[in-house]
Amino acid sequence: MKRNLFIMLLLLIGIILIYLFTEKDIEQENHPLRFVSLAWQERSIATNISIVNEWNAAHPDIEVEYIQGTWNSAHDYLITAFETGDVPDIFHYESSVIIDYAMRGYLTDLSPYIAPEMKNDILEVAWATVTRPNGEIGGIPFLIESLVVLYNKTLFQKAGIIPPTIENPWTWDDLRSAALRLTKDNDGDGVIDQYGAGFGLRSSANIVMNTSISFGGSFFRKEGDHFVVKVKDEEKRLLQTIVDMIYKDKSVSPASIGESGAGMIPGLFSGKYAMLVGIGSWGRQQLVENAPKDFKWGVMPPLKAKTQMYGVSTQTLSIPKKSKRPKEAMMFIDFMLSSKNTAKLALDDWMIPARKSCLAMPEFKDSIGGWDITCSAVNTLGVGSWTGAPGYVEWKSRVANPVLQELFAGRLTVDEAAKRIEHESNIVLSRYKKRGEVW
């Protein structure tokens, strides 16, 4: 009798557990997919929400919840989510960071889910930013970030300077010469009130790293399975060029040292700077929407050093490994990053679309807004040797940005900065080497 009661009790517990887990699965299936977006420009946010609403109207059984994130808090939020398991189903970020997430096992490998149409249409250089040597893909690249030089056409005309073209780009020597000619004390009080150039150098690691490729440098070298940082003549030449423009030529505003690119745009409007060097292509949106009516501006093709090659960075959509519904999440990504929607997102964020079909559209060949010159830069973009370096994100914030800030503030020579960067970099990277993480 007792044995029968025990068996019945076990059966009852089993039925209850099956019911609870079934209910949990049903609840999970009915719960909207959570999508964290880092769009920040007003039009871009509106476009993201519009795409989500369009998806939800067509797929009431697989709804997506739009969650507005911020670039400043995204990293901490995602690390906490990965560790606790309370993850969004889709999240927006950028390639240099998701590489680290992929190495730590946080991301779903998307390679089995990618349709041939998407695979073939997205540029190879964009795929290279998110694809591991073993073929795993940590995110879908959809926007390409590029550095541009913006200039004041009126000041160029007054100085008799002919701007560069795609066919005849400027070298860094050309830029330096023009910046000298455009640096003026207009009111004769002995103080410069018009600088040839402004560099946004507050967080300069991205500018320096991506530009170093054109000088033949890279900072990061691979030795076996691990990375080391070395600052050789090529890297020093870039650093010395910027330092000389600030302190020898005095053609770059010292205020650049503590400014961001966005913070310098009002100075371009007012004539304080004739050029803004190394600002993201998104800066064109500020000029179109906020420039005075009579302000005339242009975009330069990539500057040439040894080559015109620059480092590429992409914005991406990824799916955490702990997402319960990766197949449905990828269905939404397919929809969101269709050629039509990618074009909308690129136009509203003023960035280069990662799809070839988008680049063929007339909107991205238009001289109005500098789209033709900006998008032509895809032919000069390559993947930096630091791609896949464990600890790269920490290296930028703990080593590169602080040391470069001291260099450009005049507190270090280029040789002193090079020694500091090498020494401090390899201390940071050695910790990651011990963790055995390999791209």
Backbone hydrogen bonds, N-H to C=O, Kabsch-Sander energy under -0.5 kcal/mol:
donor,donor_aa,acceptor,acceptor_aa,energy
5,L,1,M,-2.3
6,F,2,K,-2.4
7,I,3,R,-2.2
8,M,4,N,-2.5
9,L,5,L,-2.3
10,L,6,F,-2.3
11,L,7,I,-2.3
12,L,8,M,-2.5
13,I,9,L,-2.5
14,G,10,L,-2.5
15,I,11,L,-2.6
16,I,12,L,-2.4
17,L,13,I,-2.6
18,I,14,G,-2.6
19,Y,15,I,-2.4
20,L,16,I,-2.8
21,F,17,L,-2.8
22,T,18,I,-2.4
23,E,19,Y,-2.7
24,K,20,L,-2.3
25,D,21,F,-2.4
26,I,22,T,-2.7
27,E,23,E,-2.7
28,Q,24,K,-2.5
29,E,25,D,-2.4
30,N,26,I,-1.9
31,H,27,E,-1.1
33,L,63,E,-3.0
35,F,33,L,-0.5
35,F,65,E,-2.8
36,V,34,R,-0.5
36,V,90,I,-2.4
37,S,35,F,-0.7
37,S,67,I,-2.6
45,I,41,Q,-2.6
46,A,42,E,-2.1
47,T,43,R,-2.1
48,N,44,S,-2.5
49,I,45,I,-2.5
50,S,46,A,-2.2
51,I,47,T,-2.4
52,V,48,N,-2.2
53,N,49,I,-2.6
54,E,50,S,-2.2
55,W,51,I,-2.3
56,N,52,V,-2.7
57,A,53,N,-2.1
58,A,54,E,-1.4
59,H,55,W,-1.9
62,I,59,H,-1.8
65,E,33,L,-3.8
66,Y,64,V,-0.6
67,I,35,F,-2.9
69,G,37,S,-3.2
69,G,67,I,-0.7
74,A,70,T,-1.3
77,Y,73,S,-2.2
78,L,74,A,-2.7
79,I,75,H,-2.5
80,T,76,D,-2.1
81,A,77,Y,-2.2
82,F,78,L,-3.1
83,E,79,I,-2.1
84,T,80,T,-2.3
85,G,81,A,-2.2
87,V,85,G,-1.7
89,D,34,R,-1.5
90,I,34,R,-2.2
91,F,318,S,-2.2
92,H,36,V,-2.2
93,Y,316,T,-2.1
95,S,314,T,-2.9
97,V,94,E,-1.3
98,I,94,E,-2.0
99,I,95,S,-1.7
100,D,97,V,-0.7
101,Y,97,V,-1.5
102,A,98,I,-2.7
103,M,99,I,-2.0
104,R,100,D,-1.4
105,G,102,A,-1.5
106,Y,101,Y,-2.4
108,T,319,I,-3.1
110,L,108,T,-0.7
110,L,137,I,-2.9
113,Y,110,L,-1.7
114,I,110,L,-0.9
114,I,111,S,-0.6
119,K,115,A,-2.6
120,N,116,P,-2.7
121,D,117,E,-1.5
122,I,118,M,-2.0
123,L,354,A,-2.8
126,A,123,L,-0.5
127,W,123,L,-2.1
128,A,124,E,-2.2
129,T,126,A,-1.2
130,V,127,W,-1.8
131,T,127,W,-1.0
132,R,130,V,-0.5
132,R,136,E,-3.1
135,G,132,R,-2.5
138,G,130,V,-2.1
140,I,317,L,-2.7
142,F,315,Q,-2.6
143,L,315,Q,-1.2
144,I,352,I,-3.3
145,E,143,L,-0.5
145,E,313,S,-2.8
148,V,279,I,-3.2
149,V,300,M,-0.6
150,L,148,V,-0.5
150,L,276,L,-2.1
151,Y,298,G,-2.1
152,N,274,A,-2.5
153,K,151,Y,-0.8
153,K,296,K,-1.8
154,T,296,K,-0.7
156,F,152,N,-1.8
157,Q,153,K,-2.5
158,K,154,T,-2.3
159,A,155,L,-1.7
160,G,156,F,-0.5
160,G,157,Q,-0.9
161,I,156,F,-2.7
162,I,160,G,-0.5
165,T,168,N,-1.4
172,W,304,K,-1.5
175,L,171,T,-2.1
176,R,172,W,-2.5
177,S,173,D,-2.4
178,A,174,D,-2.6
179,A,175,L,-2.6
180,L,176,R,-1.7
181,R,177,S,-1.9
182,L,178,A,-1.8
183,T,180,L,-1.0
184,K,182,L,-0.6
184,K,194,Q,-2.7
186,N,184,K,-0.7
188,G,185,D,-0.9
193,D,184,K,-1.8
194,Q,184,K,-1.8
195,Y,272,K,-3.4
197,A,251,S,-2.1
198,G,275,M,-1.9
200,G,277,V,-0.7
201,L,199,F,-1.3
201,L,256,S,-2.5
202,R,259,E,-2.5
204,S,201,L,-0.7
208,V,204,S,-2.8
209,M,205,A,-3.1
210,N,206,N,-2.3
211,T,207,I,-2.1
212,S,208,V,-2.1
213,I,209,M,-0.7
214,S,211,T,-1.2
215,F,211,T,-0.7
215,F,212,S,-0.8
216,G,213,I,-1.5
217,G,212,S,-2.8
220,F,218,S,-2.8
221,R,228,V,-3.0
223,E,221,R,-0.5
223,E,226,H,-3.5
224,G,222,K,-0.5
226,H,223,E,-1.6
228,V,221,R,-2.9
230,K,219,F,-2.9
230,K,228,V,-0.5
232,K,230,K,-0.8
236,K,232,K,-2.5
237,R,233,D,-2.2
238,L,234,E,-1.3
239,L,235,E,-2.1
240,Q,236,K,-3.2
241,T,237,R,-1.9
242,I,238,L,-1.9
243,V,239,L,-2.4
244,D,240,Q,-2.8
245,M,241,T,-1.9
246,I,242,I,-1.7
247,Y,243,V,-2.9
248,K,244,D,-1.5
249,D,244,D,-3.1
250,K,244,D,-0.6
251,S,245,M,-1.9
252,V,245,M,-1.4
253,S,197,A,-1.7
256,S,253,S,-1.8
257,I,254,P,-1.5
258,G,255,A,-0.9
259,E,256,S,-1.4
264,M,260,S,-0.6
264,M,261,G,-1.1
265,I,262,A,-1.1
268,L,264,M,-1.2
268,L,265,I,-0.6
269,F,265,I,-2.0
270,S,266,P,-2.1
271,G,267,G,-0.7
271,G,268,L,-0.5
272,K,267,G,-1.7
273,Y,267,G,-1.6
274,A,195,Y,-2.1
276,L,150,L,-2.6
277,V,198,G,-2.4
277,V,275,M,-0.5
278,G,148,V,-0.7
279,I,148,V,-1.6
281,S,146,S,-2.0
283,G,280,G,-2.3
284,R,281,S,-1.6
285,Q,282,W,-1.6
286,Q,282,W,-0.6
286,Q,283,G,-0.5
287,L,283,G,-1.3
288,V,284,R,-2.5
289,E,285,Q,-2.3
290,N,286,Q,-2.2
291,A,287,L,-1.6
295,F,292,P,-1.9
298,G,151,Y,-1.9
300,M,149,V,-2.5
304,K,170,W,-2.6
305,A,307,T,-2.5
306,K,214,S,-1.9
307,T,214,S,-1.9
310,Y,380,T,-2.8
311,G,210,N,-1.6
312,V,382,G,-1.8
313,S,145,E,-0.8
315,Q,143,L,-2.7
316,T,93,Y,-2.9
317,L,140,I,-1.4
318,S,91,F,-2.5
321,K,106,Y,-3.0
323,S,320,P,-1.5
329,A,325,R,-2.3
330,M,326,P,-2.4
331,M,327,K,-1.5
332,F,328,E,-1.8
333,I,329,A,-2.1
334,D,330,M,-2.6
335,F,331,M,-1.7
336,M,332,F,-3.3
337,L,333,I,-2.6
338,S,335,F,-1.4
342,T,338,S,-3.1
343,A,339,S,-2.0
344,K,340,K,-1.6
345,L,341,N,-2.6
346,A,342,T,-2.6
347,L,343,A,-2.5
348,D,344,K,-2.3
349,D,345,L,-1.5
350,W,346,A,-1.0
351,M,346,A,-1.9
352,I,144,I,-1.7
354,A,142,F,-2.1
356,K,121,D,-3.3
359,L,355,R,-1.8
360,A,356,K,-1.2
361,M,358,C,-2.0
364,F,361,M,-1.2
365,K,362,P,-1.7
366,D,363,E,-0.7
370,G,367,S,-2.1
371,W,366,D,-0.7
371,W,368,I,-0.6
372,D,366,D,-1.9
374,T,370,G,-2.4
375,C,371,W,-2.8
376,S,372,D,-1.3
377,A,373,I,-0.6
377,A,374,T,-1.1
378,V,375,C,-1.6
379,N,376,S,-1.5
380,T,377,A,-2.2
381,L,378,V,-1.0
382,G,310,Y,-2.8
384,G,382,G,-0.5
387,T,384,G,-1.9
389,A,386,W,-2.7
392,Y,389,A,-1.8
395,W,391,G,-2.8
396,K,392,Y,-2.2
397,S,393,V,-1.5
398,R,394,E,-3.0
399,V,395,W,-2.2
400,A,395,W,-2.1
401,N,396,K,-2.7
403,V,399,V,-2.3
404,L,400,A,-2.7
405,Q,401,N,-2.0
406,E,402,P,-1.7
407,L,403,V,-2.3
408,F,404,L,-2.8
409,A,405,Q,-1.2
410,G,407,L,-1.6
411,R,406,E,-2.4
412,L,406,E,-0.7
417,A,413,T,-2.6
418,A,414,V,-2.4
419,K,415,D,-2.0
420,R,416,E,-2.3
421,I,417,A,-2.9
422,E,418,A,-2.4
423,H,419,K,-2.5
424,E,420,R,-2.8
425,S,421,I,-2.2
426,N,422,E,-1.8
427,I,423,H,-1.0
428,V,424,E,-1.7
429,L,425,S,-2.8
430,S,426,N,-1.3
431,R,427,I,-0.9
431,R,428,V,-0.8
432,Y,428,V,-1.0
433,K,429,L,-2.0
434,K,430,S,-1.7
435,R,431,R,-0.8
436,G,432,Y,-0.5
436,G,433,K,-1.1
437,E,432,Y,-1.1
